[in-house]
Amino acid sequence: MSSEEKITLQTEEGEFLDFFVVEETRLAGVNYLLVTDEEDENEDGECYILRDTSAPEDAEAAYEFVEDEQELENLFQIFAQLLDDADVELQK
């Protein structure tokens, strides 16, 4: 991984969570991010897939965690292929 973009999400409870973008892709007109909670590329971190739910005219992007198992499986395979040449190992 090179230097990742950092994004901050705010939960419904008002808590702020920082994530680091590992990869992004667009599928069926929807943007998806593969993010991790670990900034150091040499450390293991949890990965999450986020879906961009914002409208094109929105000033800020809005993301939600992908929770549908079939959608997660499909996206996991896509991100695994995208990262095939990178020094990143994805595990379920």
C-alpha positions in Angstrom: 0.0 0.0 0.0 1.1 3.5 -0.6 0.0 6.4 1.4 -3.8 6.0 1.8 -6.4 8.6 1.9 -7.9 8.9 5.4 -11.6 9.3 5.8 -13.6 10.0 9.0 -17.1 8.6 9.5 -19.5 9.8 12.2 -21.7 7.1 13.7 -25.4 7.7 14.6 -24.2 8.0 18.2 -21.9 10.9 17.2 -18.6 8.9 17.5 -15.9 9.6 14.9 -14.1 6.7 13.3 -11.0 7.0 11.1 -10.4 4.6 8.2 -7.7 4.4 5.5 -8.7 3.8 1.9 -6.9 0.7 0.5 -8.7 0.5 -2.8 -11.8 1.8 -4.6 -14.0 0.6 -7.4 -17.2 1.4 -9.2 -19.8 -1.3 -9.8 -23.2 -0.8 -11.5 -22.8 3.0 -11.1 -22.1 2.8 -7.3 -18.7 3.7 -5.8 -17.3 1.3 -3.2 -14.3 1.7 -0.9 -12.2 -1.0 0.7 -11.0 0.6 4.0 -9.0 -0.5 7.0 -8.7 0.7 10.6 -4.9 0.3 10.6 -2.8 3.1 9.2 0.5 1.2 9.3 0.7 -1.1 6.2 2.9 -3.5 8.1 0.2 -4.1 10.8 -2.9 -6.3 10.5 -6.1 -4.4 10.6 -9.8 -5.0 10.1 -11.1 -4.3 6.6 -14.5 -3.0 5.7 -16.3 -2.4 2.4 -18.2 0.9 2.3 -20.9 2.0 -0.3 -21.1 5.6 -1.3 -24.7 6.7 -0.7 -24.3 10.4 -1.6 -25.9 12.1 -4.5 -23.6 13.7 -7.2 -24.7 17.2 -6.0 -23.9 16.5 -2.4 -21.0 18.6 -1.0 -19.7 15.6 1.1 -19.7 11.9 0.5 -21.8 9.7 2.6 -20.9 6.0 3.2 -22.5 3.0 4.8 -21.1 -0.4 5.6 -22.0 -3.1 3.2 -23.8 -5.7 5.2 -25.5 -8.0 2.6 -23.6 -11.3 2.5 -23.9 -11.8 -1.2 -22.9 -8.3 -2.0 -19.9 -8.5 0.4 -18.8 -11.8 -1.3 -19.0 -10.3 -4.8 -17.1 -7.1 -3.7 -14.5 -9.1 -1.8 -13.7 -11.1 -4.9 -13.4 -7.8 -7.0 -11.1 -6.2 -4.4 -9.0 -9.3 -4.1 -8.4 -9.2 -7.9 -7.7 -5.5 -7.8 -5.1 -6.0 -5.1 -3.6 -9.2 -6.6 -0.4 -7.4 -7.6 -0.1 -5.3 -4.4 1.6 -6.5 -1.3 -1.8 -6.8 0.5 -3.3 -10.0 1.8 -7.1 -10.1 2.3 -8.7 -12.7 4.6 -12.3 -13.2 5.4 
